[in-house]
Amino acid sequence: MKLKRWRKVIGLARETSGAEIAEAAVVLPLLFMLLFGIMWFGRAFNIYATINHAAREAALAAAAPNCATCGNTFTTTAGPLQTNVVNPILSAAHLDPGQVQNFVLQTDVILNPASSLQEHGTVVSFDYPYSFRLNGLTCCPPTLSPISTGITLKAKAQARREN
């Protein structure tokens, strides 16, 4: 009789029905961290591509003469470029145009200084901050505040001036 009971106890000890739960408890947090990381860095890459597109379009707009009947004048101020070119592109991508920082327009820049036939153009650059948040959820615990503050994405584009 005692042998039967011991066999039952040993049989229960060898049972593996709870092993899947323990394995899932270890693997699922790692899987969710990986998925959230893919989403956060995917969004960062999407924002980076959008701001570079906006900078490229602003450089092209600044390099083209804005009035052929007025003597082919070029845009020399950054304000209209940011308002009329960059902000609509950012708004279309659901980005806040108010977060654009350090918007700089450089006109009459020599694009190929080593060449004997120099080409002049414009350079547009600006920064856009990105914090790793997803619907209010930050990626890092409060103790890691330098990481949770985010990164600054930089956009810079140049375009040859048209004659």
Secondary structure as UniProt FT lines:
FT   HELIX           2..13
FT   TURN            17..18
FT   HELIX           19..63
FT   HELIX           68..70
FT   HELIX           78..81
FT   HELIX           82..86
FT   HELIX           87..92
FT   TURN            93..94
FT   HELIX           97..99
FT   STRAND          101..110
FT   TURN            113..114
FT   STRAND          120..130
FT   STRAND          133..134
FT   TURN            135..136
FT   STRAND          137..138
FT   HELIX           142..144
FT   HELIX           145..148
FT   STRAND          151..160
//
